[in-house]
């Protein structure tokens, strides 16, 4: 097409296609020649974060995490959360049993840190995706466990490693990478 998009969406128009180790509704994210996406085994619950070459689709690395099988909405699956990426790395959120965790990885797949975000219950399964903004990983967590504090605090912001500018109104000094620093109520309309 005019902007480099294929006019015909068929295998003839693709540069490459690569089988993933499992299924997933996560969208791919791209950074500097790397494509990252998530997949899961719907029968065993295993989850993968997969890094592929943008030019050739070759799998560069895979991170495997154990998981459990749980109920999901018919338009959701165990790997619906899209990873986020920036110059420092890739951020991946997964449901592990009744808990949600977010992990940070270098662009070569090496683990950097992990944060347990606490209990999670939903009749649809985890479909929320993190975002990266100005040195923060922003994690939306809508939760149906009425007795959990996260219901009142559905958005957690996690401070990233040194080298990012940090808004002083949100991030106090002396934090370490992966530390949860801020939560807000459902009244938050946006961050500026």
C-alpha positions in Angstrom: 0.0 0.0 0.0 0.8 3.7 0.0 2.3 3.7 3.5 4.2 0.4 3.2 1.2 -1.7 4.5 0.2 -4.7 2.5 -2.9 -4.1 0.3 -3.6 -7.9 0.4 -3.5 -9.5 3.8 -2.5 -13.0 2.8 0.6 -15.2 3.3 1.9 -13.8 0.0 2.2 -10.4 1.5 4.1 -11.5 4.6 7.9 -11.3 4.9 7.9 -14.1 7.5 5.8 -16.3 9.8 7.1 -18.0 12.9 5.3 -20.6 15.0 5.2 -19.6 18.7 5.4 -22.2 21.5 1.8 -21.5 22.5 -1.4 -19.5 21.9 -1.8 -15.8 22.8 -3.8 -12.7 22.1 -0.9 -10.5 23.1 0.1 -8.0 20.4 3.7 -7.9 19.3 5.8 -4.9 20.4 8.9 -3.8 18.4 12.1 -2.1 19.5 15.3 -1.7 17.5 15.0 -4.9 15.4 13.4 -7.0 18.1 9.8 -8.2 18.2 8.5 -9.4 21.6 5.2 -11.1 22.3 3.6 -13.5 24.7 2.2 -17.0 24.3 0.8 -19.7 26.7 -0.1 -23.4 26.7 -3.9 -23.5 27.4 -3.7 -27.0 28.8 -0.6 -26.8 31.0 -0.6 -23.1 31.8 3.0 -22.5 30.9 3.7 -18.9 29.7 6.4 -17.6 27.4 7.8 -14.2 26.5 9.3 -14.6 23.0 11.9 -12.4 21.3 12.1 -12.6 17.5 14.2 -10.9 14.9 12.2 -8.2 13.1 13.9 -8.8 9.7 13.7 -12.6 9.6 11.2 -13.8 12.3 13.8 -16.1 13.9 13.3 -16.8 17.6 16.2 -15.1 19.4 15.2 -16.1 22.9 12.3 -17.5 24.9 11.6 -17.0 28.6 9.4 -19.7 30.1 7.4 -19.3 33.3 5.1 -21.9 35.0 1.5 -21.0 35.3 -1.9 -22.5 36.1 -4.9 -22.9 33.9 -7.8 -20.8 34.9 -11.1 -19.6 33.4 -10.9 -16.9 30.7 -13.4 -15.0 28.7 -14.0 -16.5 25.2 -12.1 -13.6 23.6 -9.3 -13.9 26.1 -6.6 -16.4 26.8 -3.7 -17.1 29.2 -1.4 -14.8 27.2 -3.6 -11.8 26.5 -1.4 -9.2 28.2 0.7 -7.3 25.7 4.2 -6.6 26.8 5.5 -3.0 26.9 9.0 -1.9 25.7 11.3 1.0 25.8 15.1 1.7 25.4 15.8 -0.1 28.8 13.9 -3.3 28.2 10.6 -5.3 28.0 7.9 -5.4 30.7 5.7 -8.5 30.9 2.7 -9.0 33.1 1.2 -12.5 33.8 -1.3 -14.1 36.1 0.3 -16.9 38.1 -2.4 -18.8 39.9 -4.3 -16.3 42.1 -1.5 -13.6 41.8 -0.3 -11.2 39.2 3.4 -10.5 38.6 5.3 -8.1 36.3 8.8 -8.8 35.2 11.4 -6.6 33.4 13.8 -8.1 30.9 16.7 -6.8 28.9 16.3 -6.8 25.1 18.4 -10.0 25.0 15.9 -11.8 27.3 17.9 -11.6 30.5 15.7 -11.1 33.6 16.2 -7.8 35.4 13.5 -7.7 38.1 10.1 -9.1 39.2 7.3 -7.5 41.3 4.5 -9.5 42.8 1.4 -7.2 42.4 -0.7 -9.3 44.8 -3.9 -11.4 44.6 -6.0 -11.3 41.5 -9.5 -12.7 40.7 -11.5 -12.2 37.6 -14.1 -14.2 35.7 -12.4 -13.2 32.4 -8.7 -13.8 33.2 -6.0 -11.2 33.0 -6.1 -9.1 29.9 -4.6 -5.8 31.2 -1.3 -4.7 29.6 1.4 -2.5 31.2 2.5 0.8 29.6 5.8 2.6 30.0 5.9 6.4 30.5 8.6 8.7 31.6 10.5 6.2 33.8 7.4 4.4 35.1 5.7 1.1 34.3 2.0 1.7 34.6 0.0 -1.4 35.5 -3.8 -1.4 35.3 -5.3 -4.0 37.6 -9.1 -4.2 37.6 -9.9 -6.9 40.2 -13.1 -8.6 41.2 -11.9 -9.6 44.7 -13.9 -7.1 46.7 -11.9 -7.8 49.8 -8.6 -6.9 48.2 -7.1 -3.4 48.5 -6.1 -3.4 44.9 -9.8 -2.9 44.0 -9.4 0.7 45.4 -6.0 1.0 43.8 -6.3 -0.4 40.3 -3.2 1.4 38.9 0.3 0.8 40.2 3.3 2.7 38.9 6.7 1.0 39.2 9.9 3.0 39.2 12.4 2.0 36.5 16.2 1.8 36.8 18.4 4.9 36.9 18.7 7.0 33.9 15.0 7.9 33.6 13.7 11.3 34.6 11.3 10.8 37.5 8.4 13.1 38.2 9.0 14.2 41.8 5.3 14.4 42.5 5.0 10.7 41.9 8.4 9.2 42.6 10.1 9.9 45.8 13.9 9.7 46.0 15.9 6.6 47.1 13.9 4.0 45.1 15.3 0.8 43.7 14.4 -0.8 40.3 11.1 -2.7 40.4 9.8 -0.9 43.5 6.1 -0.1 43.6 5.8 3.5 44.4 2.4 4.8 43.6 -1.2 3.7 43.5 -4.3 5.7 42.7 -8.1 5.3 42.8 -10.4 4.7 39.9 -10.8 8.5 39.7 -7.5 8.9 37.8 -8.3 10.2 34.3 -4.8 10.3 33.0 -1.1 11.1 33.7 0.5 14.2 32.3 
